[in-house]
Amino acid sequence: MALAPRLDLRQSQSLVMTPQLQQAIKLLALSSLEIEAFIAEEVERNPLLETGTPEIPAETVPDDFTALPSTQSGDRSSDDVLGGTDMAASEALDVDFGAETFHHDGVADSIGGSDGMLGLSGGSMAGGFEGEGPDFDSFAAADISLREHLMEQAGASLSGRMLFLAQQIIEQIEPTGYLGADLLAMAHRLGVPLVEMEGALTEVQRFDPTGVGARDLAECIMLQAKEADRYDPCMAKLINNLDLVAKGAFDQLKRMCRVDDEDLRDMMIELRSYDPKPGCRFETENSIAVTPDIFVTARGTGWAIELNSANLPRLLINRTYVAELGKDKTTKAWINDCMADANWLIKAMDQRQRTIVKVATEIVKQQDGFFRGGVAHLRPLTLRQVADAIEMHESTVSRVTSNKYLHCDRGLFDLKYFFSSGVQSADGDGVSAEAVKSHIKTLIDGEGAKILSDDTLVDLLTAKGFDIARRTVAKYREAMGIGSSVQRRRQKKMGR
């Protein structure tokens, strides 16, 4: 057979991801803040786009939980712009990235993963404030860092050689407030006597916050005890034996400190009032602003689901601008491209809102017990259950629930919070792991003087109808940061 170049025609089928479809899928996973930033960029880039005041009506979920479509009200909807009926783009956005092979026009067409969470997964925040108003100062980060705070004090109280040495020490202080370098090595490096370095460290240890510049935990506690005028021989003995405190060797500590039970208890309470990491208050991260995407309120015997209109700027097309532009061919082609981009973005935003409401409605339907009775009634739920109920793919539900928050009477919750594994119950229906954790915490909080072991907790939970193993109880207890029965008994004896 002769070897020669030739041309062959072959037919094949593949799913091609257009840039517009990529953009629509990416919008599903964006948070409200990211959506606002994205729209602001698009409005700045596209002269035909402008924002209007959003008007989002509430969607009522009656007893049968029939989902109602969510549309933007106003002078002009996205359907009017496109001149069509209700879009059938649910299938277009419902794509499984793991099961399909996509061909892109270029590297810029591929999209990165944007399913990352904001750090509040599985948690809740209070939705309202009772009593006194919120302390907004507590949410703000420190104006200056620990290093700057110490440098200001050094400049105000020291001068000359001592100021220079103190600044060198401050440069080596860790964010926790401890000195992260060997003082002798620093003295050799700077060519000064060790006694001068120790004098400079003593000056730094007088700075605020108390305990800064300590070389270990015992020295940090000692500095704070001296500041509180509580550093007597008994307290010094206790501080020098923190390893025995951690072990709970109270009888040995009483003999060493020569105190009785009441005095040791007072010393332990005083010891625990000190800050083991005094520098951390200056190294806090900025609080992440979280705004709810969905409001769920009781309405009659059902629920009203409403999108947060503050997070949804209404996009409009400036027809006047189109009419005022030139009539040449190049301008018309550019205007047509801008018009197509604007139409697709409006349509994609409209479909995003419909999809969010559809998924949120099903979550409220599945977790009705939680909204009525609290976390103890939270049911196990998976993404596939919701996807099957609303006839979408599991990956679409995952994107919709990423970076989205729901506000109800019980607080502010990440949508991922409502998805958790389950534990078998006596009535045959599964119970969410969060519900089991709630029961475990309630039992431990009310244990009183009689500390409950994990085996006892299993028996009490079994009596409540939970089929749960001891290792599962231990796992949930550790996940909540609750110590074992031995640790809790020791803490209670120590006065905590």
SETI-489468 format. One record per residue (C-alpha): x, y, z. Coordinates in steps of 0.05 Angstrom, whole numbers, always signed. Each point is the difference from the previous one (the first is absolute). Example, Ala and Ser with C-alpha at 12.3 -4.5 7.8 and 13.67 -1.06 7.14 Angstrom:
<sites>
+--------+--------+--------+
:   east :  north :     up :
+--------+--------+--------+
:   +246 :    -90 :   +156 :
:    +27 :    +69 :    -13 :
+--------+--------+--------+
</sites>
This chain:
<sites>
+--------+--------+--------+
:   east :  north :     up :
+--------+--------+--------+
:     +0 :     +0 :     +0 :
:    +28 :    +67 :    -21 :
:    +16 :    +50 :    +55 :
:    -25 :    +69 :    -20 :
:    -36 :    +59 :    +32 :
:    -75 :     +2 :    -11 :
:    -63 :    +35 :    +26 :
:    -55 :    -39 :    +35 :
:    -69 :    +25 :    +23 :
:    -26 :    -26 :    +66 :
:    -63 :    +15 :    +38 :
:     +0 :     +5 :    +76 :
:    -44 :    +29 :    +55 :
:    +26 :    +41 :    +59 :
:    -28 :    +49 :    +49 :
:    +29 :    +69 :    -15 :
:     +2 :    +50 :    +57 :
:    -12 :    +68 :    -28 :
:    +26 :    +60 :    +39 :
:    -71 :    +21 :    +16 :
:    -18 :    -68 :    +29 :
:    +64 :     +0 :    +41 :
:    -18 :    +67 :    +27 :
:    -70 :    -22 :    +19 :
:    +26 :    -61 :    +37 :
:    +53 :    +41 :    +35 :
:    -54 :    +49 :    +25 :
:    -35 :    -56 :    +38 :
:    +59 :    -11 :    +47 :
:    +15 :    +74 :    +14 :
:    -17 :    +31 :    +66 :
:    -42 :    +63 :     +6 :
:    +62 :    +44 :     +8 :
:    +33 :    -32 :    -59 :
:    -63 :     +9 :    -42 :
:     -1 :    +75 :    +17 :
:    +73 :     +7 :    -20 :
:    -11 :    -40 :    -64 :
:    -60 :    +42 :    -20 :
:    +37 :    +65 :    +15 :
:    +56 :    -23 :    -47 :
:    -50 :    -18 :    -55 :
:    -36 :    +67 :     +7 :
:    +66 :    +36 :     -6 :
:    +21 :    -41 :    -60 :
:    -67 :     +0 :    -37 :
:    -28 :    +70 :    -14 :
:    -69 :    -28 :    -14 :
:     -9 :    -29 :    +70 :
:    -25 :    +40 :    +59 :
:    -27 :    -20 :    +68 :
:    -68 :    +16 :    +28 :
:    -34 :    -10 :    +68 :
:    -15 :    -74 :    +11 :
:    -71 :    -20 :    +17 :
:     -3 :    -73 :    +20 :
:    -67 :    -26 :    +24 :
:     -5 :    -53 :    +54 :
:    -15 :    -72 :    -20 :
:    -49 :    -37 :    +44 :
:    +11 :    -73 :    +15 :
:    -68 :    -29 :    +22 :
:    -11 :    -66 :    +35 :
:    +11 :    -41 :    -63 :
:    +65 :    +39 :    -12 :
:    -15 :    +16 :    -73 :
:    +57 :    +43 :    -25 :
:    -20 :    +64 :    -35 :
:    +45 :    +32 :    -53 :
:    +40 :    +60 :    +22 :
:     +2 :    +58 :    -49 :
:    +24 :    +71 :     +5 :
:    -56 :    +49 :     -1 :
:     +8 :    +68 :    -31 :
:     -9 :    +37 :    -65 :
:    +35 :    -52 :    -41 :
:    +19 :    -73 :    +14 :
:    +54 :    -41 :    -33 :
:    -53 :    -38 :    -40 :
:    -23 :    +66 :    -30 :
:    +70 :    +18 :    -19 :
:    +12 :    -65 :    -36 :
:    -69 :     +0 :    -30 :
:    -13 :    -71 :    +19 :
:    -39 :    -42 :    +50 :
:    +25 :    -32 :    +64 :
:    +70 :    -25 :    -15 :
:    +16 :    -74 :     -2 :
:    +71 :    +11 :    +22 :
:     -6 :    -43 :    +62 :
:    +27 :    -58 :    -41 :
:    +55 :    +43 :    -28 :
:    +24 :    +20 :    +69 :
:     -9 :    -71 :    +27 :
:    +68 :    -28 :    -20 :
:    +41 :    -55 :    +33 :
:    +73 :    +20 :     -8 :
:    +23 :    -67 :    +25 :
:    -37 :    -42 :    -51 :
:     +9 :    +41 :    -63 :
:    +60 :    +20 :    -43 :
:     -2 :    +72 :    -22 :
:    +35 :    +34 :    -58 :
:    +17 :    +73 :     +9 :
:    +17 :    +52 :    -52 :
:    +61 :    +20 :    +40 :
:    +33 :     +1 :    +68 :
:    -41 :    +61 :    +21 :
:    -64 :    -40 :    -11 :
:    +14 :    -49 :    +57 :
:    -25 :    +19 :    +68 :
:    +31 :    -15 :    +67 :
:    -34 :    -30 :    +59 :
:    -40 :    +49 :    +40 :
:    -34 :    -45 :    +49 :
:    +42 :    +23 :    +59 :
:    -35 :    +17 :    +64 :
:     +8 :    +64 :    +43 :
:    +25 :    -35 :    +65 :
:    -70 :     -3 :    +31 :
:    -17 :    -70 :    -21 :
:    -44 :    -36 :    +48 :
:    -10 :    +59 :    +46 :
:    -55 :    +50 :    +15 :
:     -3 :    +71 :    +21 :
:    -53 :    +37 :    +38 :
:    -49 :    +36 :    -45 :
:    -20 :    +53 :    +49 :
:    +25 :    +35 :    +63 :
:    -33 :     -3 :    +68 :
:    +13 :    +47 :    +57 :
:    +56 :    +49 :    -13 :
:    +20 :    +19 :    -70 :
:    +58 :    -35 :    -35 :
:    +70 :    +22 :    +15 :
:    +24 :    +18 :    -70 :
:    +69 :    +16 :    +27 :
:    +10 :    -73 :    +16 :
:     -8 :    -18 :    -73 :
:    +54 :    +47 :    -24 :
:    +72 :    -21 :     -7 :
:    +53 :    +34 :    +42 :
:    +22 :    +67 :    -28 :
:    +74 :    -18 :     +9 :
:    +39 :    -65 :     +4 :
:    +34 :    -27 :    +62 :
:    +68 :    +21 :    -27 :
:    -23 :    +72 :    -13 :
:    -32 :     +3 :    +69 :
:    +64 :    -22 :    +34 :
:    +43 :    +46 :    -44 :
:    -42 :    +60 :    +21 :
:     +9 :    -16 :    +74 :
:    +75 :    -11 :     -9 :
:     +8 :    +67 :    -36 :
:    -38 :    +35 :    +55 :
:    +37 :    -30 :    +60 :
:    +70 :    -19 :    -24 :
:    +57 :    +35 :    -37 :
:    +70 :    -12 :    -25 :
:    +32 :    -68 :     +5 :
:    -57 :    -29 :    +42 :
:    -51 :    +21 :    -53 :
:    +41 :    -34 :    -55 :
:     +4 :    -66 :    +40 :
:    -74 :     +3 :    +16 :
:    -17 :     +9 :    -73 :
:    +42 :    -61 :    -18 :
:    -38 :    -41 :    +52 :
:    -67 :    +25 :    -25 :
:    +18 :    -22 :    -71 :
:     +7 :    -72 :    +27 :
:    -67 :     -1 :    +38 :
:    -50 :    -49 :    -30 :
:    -74 :    +17 :    -13 :
:    -18 :    -37 :    +65 :
:    +44 :    +48 :    +40 :
:    +57 :    -48 :    +15 :
:    +73 :    +14 :    -15 :
:    +17 :    -44 :    -59 :
:    +76 :     +5 :     +4 :
:    +55 :    -21 :    +48 :
:    +24 :    +60 :    +40 :
:    +72 :    -25 :     +4 :
:     +3 :     -8 :    -76 :
:    -27 :    +70 :     -9 :
:    +53 :    +27 :    +47 :
:    +55 :    -34 :    -40 :
:    -29 :    +25 :    -65 :
:     -4 :    +72 :    +24 :
:    +66 :     -3 :    +37 :
:    -28 :    +23 :    +67 :
:     +4 :    -32 :    +70 :
:    -56 :    -48 :    +18 :
:    -17 :    +42 :    +61 :
:    -18 :    +59 :    -45 :
:    -46 :    -44 :    -43 :
:    -34 :    -25 :    +63 :
:     -9 :    +71 :    +24 :
:    -32 :    +19 :    -67 :
:    -45 :    -61 :     +4 :
:    -21 :    +21 :    +70 :
:    -20 :    +68 :    -28 :
:    -40 :    -32 :    -56 :
:    -36 :    -46 :    +49 :
:    -26 :    +62 :    +36 :
:    -38 :    +20 :    -63 :
:    -73 :    -11 :    -15 :
:    -28 :    -53 :     -6 :
:    +25 :    -31 :    +64 :
:    +37 :    -65 :    -14 :
:    +30 :    +22 :    -66 :
:    +73 :    -19 :    -11 :
:     -4 :    -63 :    +42 :
:    +43 :    -59 :    -20 :
:    -48 :    -54 :    +23 :
:    -69 :     -8 :    +30 :
:    +24 :     +1 :    +72 :
:    +35 :    +66 :    -10 :
:    -62 :    +29 :    -35 :
:    -45 :    -20 :    +58 :
:    +51 :    +25 :    +50 :
:     +1 :    +69 :    -32 :
:    -75 :     +5 :     +3 :
:     -2 :    -24 :    +72 :
:    +51 :    +53 :    +20 :
:    -42 :    +53 :    -35 :
:    -61 :    -23 :    +39 :
:    +41 :     +0 :    +65 :
:    -14 :    -75 :     +9 :
:    +70 :    -27 :     -7 :
:    +12 :    -27 :    +70 :
:    +42 :    -62 :    +16 :
:    -60 :    -47 :     -6 :
:    -20 :    +28 :    -68 :
:    +74 :     -4 :    -23 :
:     +2 :    -73 :    +20 :
:    -64 :    -13 :    -39 :
:    +25 :    +36 :    -62 :
:    +65 :    -38 :     +1 :
:    -38 :    -66 :     -2 :
:    -50 :    +12 :    -56 :
:    +13 :    -71 :    -24 :
:    -32 :    -26 :    +64 :
:    -58 :    +47 :    -10 :
:    -12 :    -29 :    -69 :
:     +2 :    -71 :    +29 :
:    -49 :    +19 :    +56 :
:    +48 :    -21 :    +55 :
:    -35 :    +43 :    +52 :
:    +21 :    -39 :    +62 :
:    +73 :     +8 :    -20 :
:    -10 :    +74 :    -14 :
:    -32 :    +11 :    +68 :
:    +60 :    -31 :    +34 :
:    +50 :    +40 :    -42 :
:    -36 :    +66 :     +8 :
:    -20 :    -15 :    +72 :
:    -72 :    +22 :     -9 :
:    -68 :    -32 :    +13 :
:    -55 :    -17 :    -50 :
:    -33 :    +69 :     +3 :
:    +65 :    +38 :    -11 :
:    +21 :    -45 :    -57 :
:    -68 :    +10 :    -33 :
:     +7 :    +76 :     +5 :
:    +70 :     -5 :    -29 :
:    -24 :    -42 :    -58 :
:    -56 :    +49 :    -15 :
:    +51 :    +57 :     +1 :
:    +46 :    -40 :    -45 :
:    -53 :    -12 :    -52 :
:    -17 :    +74 :     -3 :
:    +67 :    +16 :    -31 :
:    +10 :     +3 :    -76 :
:    +48 :    -53 :    -26 :
:     +8 :    +36 :    -67 :
:     -2 :    +75 :    +15 :
:    +21 :    +20 :    -70 :
:    -58 :    -33 :    -37 :
:    -47 :    +58 :    +12 :
:    +42 :    +42 :    -47 :
:     +4 :    -53 :    -55 :
:    -73 :    -14 :    -13 :
:    -23 :     -7 :    -72 :
:    -52 :    +46 :    -30 :
:    -70 :    -25 :    +10 :
:    -32 :    -28 :    -63 :
:    -64 :    +37 :    -18 :
:    -57 :    -49 :    -10 :
:    -68 :    +21 :    -26 :
:    -58 :    -48 :     -8 :
:    -20 :    -19 :    -71 :
:    -68 :    -29 :    +20 :
:    -51 :    +19 :    +53 :
:    -47 :    -53 :    +27 :
:    -59 :    +24 :    +42 :
:    -61 :    -34 :    +26 :
:    -64 :    +17 :    -39 :
:    -63 :    -34 :    +23 :
:    +12 :    -74 :     +3 :
:    +56 :     +3 :    -52 :
:    +63 :    +39 :    -14 :
:    +17 :    +61 :    -41 :
:    +66 :     -3 :    -37 :
:    +27 :    +67 :    -24 :
:    +65 :    +17 :    -34 :
:    +40 :    +57 :    +32 :
:    -14 :    +58 :    -47 :
:    +60 :    +38 :    +27 :
:    +45 :    -52 :    -31 :
:    -35 :     +0 :    -68 :
:     +9 :    +64 :    -40 :
:    -49 :     +2 :    -58 :
:    +34 :     +3 :    -67 :
:    -30 :    +43 :    -56 :
:    +20 :    +18 :    -71 :
:     +9 :    +73 :    -17 :
:    -39 :     +6 :    -65 :
:    +12 :    +75 :     -4 :
:    +75 :    -11 :     -3 :
:    -10 :    -48 :    -58 :
:    -40 :    +50 :    -40 :
:    +51 :    +56 :    +10 :
:    +59 :    -39 :    -27 :
:    +25 :     +7 :    -70 :
:    -28 :    -38 :    -60 :
:    +64 :    -25 :    -31 :
:    +12 :    -74 :     -9 :
:    +55 :     -8 :    +51 :
:    -40 :    +34 :    +55 :
:    -61 :    -43 :    -15 :
:    +41 :    -64 :     +5 :
:    +28 :    +22 :    +67 :
:    -70 :    +19 :    +25 :
:    -27 :    -68 :    -21 :
:    +55 :    -35 :    +39 :
:    -14 :    +42 :    +62 :
:    -75 :    -13 :     -8 :
:    +10 :    -75 :     -4 :
:    +45 :     +0 :    +62 :
:    -50 :    +42 :    +38 :
:    -59 :    -43 :    -19 :
:    +35 :    -64 :    +20 :
:    +23 :    +28 :    +67 :
:    -70 :    +23 :    +17 :
:    -27 :    -69 :    -19 :
:    +54 :    -36 :    +39 :
:    -13 :    +42 :    +62 :
:    -75 :    -12 :     -5 :
:    +12 :    -75 :     -6 :
:    +48 :     +1 :    +59 :
:    -53 :    +31 :    +44 :
:    -52 :    -51 :    -22 :
:    +47 :    -57 :    +14 :
:    +19 :    +26 :    +69 :
:    -74 :     +6 :    +20 :
:    -14 :    -70 :    -28 :
:    +56 :    -32 :    +41 :
:    -17 :    +41 :    +63 :
:    -73 :    -21 :     -5 :
:    +19 :    -73 :     -2 :
:    +47 :     +9 :    +60 :
:    -56 :    +32 :    +40 :
:    -46 :    -57 :    -20 :
:    +50 :    -53 :    +22 :
:    +20 :    +36 :    +64 :
:    -68 :    +24 :    +22 :
:    +11 :    -30 :    +69 :
:    +62 :    +42 :    +10 :
:    -35 :    +66 :    -16 :
:    -57 :    -19 :    +47 :
:    +35 :    -36 :    +57 :
:    +74 :    +16 :     -3 :
:    +65 :    -38 :    -12 :
:    -25 :    -62 :    +37 :
:    -48 :    -12 :    -58 :
:    +52 :     +8 :    -55 :
:     -4 :    -58 :    -49 :
:    +56 :    -33 :    -39 :
:     +2 :    +29 :    -70 :
:    +44 :     -9 :    -61 :
:    +10 :    +41 :    -62 :
:    -26 :    -58 :    -42 :
:    -67 :     +0 :    +37 :
:    -11 :    +73 :    -16 :
:    +25 :     -9 :    -71 :
:    -48 :    -58 :    -13 :
:    -59 :    +39 :    +29 :
:    +10 :    +62 :    -43 :
:    +24 :    -41 :    -61 :
:    +69 :    +31 :     -4 :
:    +70 :    -28 :     +3 :
:    +36 :     -7 :    +67 :
:    +56 :    +45 :    -24 :
:    -49 :    +56 :    -13 :
:    -29 :     -5 :    +71 :
:    +71 :     +1 :    +27 :
:    +16 :    +65 :    -37 :
:    -65 :    +32 :    +21 :
:    +12 :    -16 :    +74 :
:    +72 :    +24 :     -1 :
:    +12 :    +69 :    +32 :
:    -75 :    +10 :    +12 :
:    -31 :    +16 :    +67 :
:    -71 :     -7 :    +25 :
:    -31 :    +43 :    +55 :
:    -58 :    -24 :    +41 :
:    -27 :    +10 :    +70 :
:    +53 :    -47 :    +27 :
:    +59 :    +40 :    -28 :
:    +45 :     +3 :    -61 :
:    +22 :    -66 :    -30 :
:    +43 :    -22 :    -57 :
:    -42 :    -41 :    -49 :
:    +52 :    -56 :     +7 :
:    -20 :     -4 :    +73 :
:    -65 :    -36 :    -18 :
:    +38 :    -57 :    -34 :
:    +29 :    -51 :    +48 :
:     +6 :    -74 :    +12 :
:    -51 :    -37 :    +41 :
:     -7 :    -47 :    +59 :
:    -52 :    -54 :     +2 :
:    -57 :    +11 :    +48 :
:    -50 :    -47 :    +33 :
:    -59 :    +24 :    -42 :
:    +37 :    -18 :    -64 :
:    +13 :    +72 :    -23 :
:    +71 :    +24 :     +0 :
:    +23 :    +57 :    +45 :
:    +51 :    +52 :    -21 :
:    +69 :     -2 :    +31 :
:    -11 :    +73 :    +21 :
:    -63 :    -21 :    +38 :
:    +39 :    -55 :    +36 :
:    +55 :    +50 :    +18 :
:    -54 :    +46 :    +28 :
:    -27 :    -56 :    +45 :
:    +71 :    -18 :    +23 :
:    +15 :    +73 :    +18 :
:    -66 :     +6 :    +37 :
:    +14 :    -62 :    +41 :
:    +71 :    +22 :    +18 :
:    -22 :    +71 :    +17 :
:    -50 :    -28 :    +49 :
:    +43 :    -54 :    +31 :
:    +12 :    +39 :    +64 :
:    +46 :    -33 :    +52 :
:     -7 :    -69 :    -31 :
:    +45 :     -1 :    -61 :
:    -29 :    -42 :    -57 :
:    +47 :    -49 :    -35 :
:     -6 :    -16 :    -73 :
:    -32 :    -67 :    +17 :
:    -52 :    +36 :    +42 :
:    -13 :    +49 :    -57 :
:    -11 :    -59 :    -47 :
:    -52 :    -29 :    +48 :
:    -36 :    +67 :     +7 :
:     -1 :    +11 :    -75 :
:    -25 :    -71 :    -11 :
:    -56 :    +15 :    +48 :
:    -17 :    +60 :    -43 :
:     -4 :    -45 :    -62 :
:    +69 :    +11 :    -30 :
:    +37 :    -62 :    -25 :
:    +71 :    +25 :    +11 :
:    +67 :    -31 :    +17 :
:    +47 :    +23 :    +54 :
:    +55 :    +19 :    -50 :
:    -51 :    +44 :    -36 :
:    -17 :    +36 :    +65 :
:    +74 :    +11 :    +14 :
:    +10 :    +26 :    -71 :
:    -57 :    +49 :     +5 :
:    +21 :    +22 :    +70 :
:    +71 :    +14 :    -24 :
:    -26 :    +37 :    -61 :
:    -37 :    +48 :    +46 :
:    +63 :    +12 :    +41 :
:    -28 :    -36 :    +62 :
:    +50 :    -39 :    +42 :
:     -7 :    -70 :    +25 :
:    -33 :    -18 :    +66 :
:    +69 :     -2 :    +33 :
:    +18 :    +70 :    -26 :
:    -68 :    +29 :    +19 :
:     +6 :    -30 :    +70 :
:    +69 :    +31 :     +7 :
:    -24 :    +68 :    -24 :
:    -58 :     -1 :    +48 :
:    +47 :    -15 :    +57 :
:    +45 :    +57 :    -22 :
:    -58 :    +49 :     +5 :
:    -19 :     +8 :    -73 :
+--------+--------+--------+
</sites>
